[in-house]
Amino acid sequence: MKLNFDAANPIYEQIIEEIKKMIVRGELNPGDKLPSQRDMAKYIEVNPNTIQRAYREMELLDLIETRRGKGTFVKEDDSMVITIRNDMARDAVSKFISEMKSLGYTGKEIIEYVKGEIEKKEEEKEGNGE
């Protein structure tokens, strides 16, 4: 996991978002062990205190759990993956709609624009033999 940090958001929040994405994409599964805080800090080149904060926040969000003497694991809850995926999709759509509205698009225009882009992608996919 290599991150290109965005100066606009705290690093620990960006780490949490990346781990959520890894869970949604199936790169991390419920029950998988996460690297130790020290190893994670070395790997993504951040201060160990930043990782400690990210892990603590993820525990509060019920994404991970620490098992004394064994390590830190992705929470064993398959429904969590669906919830995270839906929450992230809702946030992405909300940001997209807000941005499109700031450009002057109406709800109906946004829908038509998205439909057109989906059709283009499907045509490209068919053209590539996928």
Secondary structure, 3 states (H helix, E strand, C coil): CCCCCCCCCCHHHHHHHHHHHHHHHCCCCCCCEECCHHHHHHHHCCCHHHHHHHHHHHHHCCCEEEECCCEEEECCCHHHHHHHHHHHHHHHHHHHHHHHHHCCCCHHHHHHHHHHHHHHHHHHHHHCCC
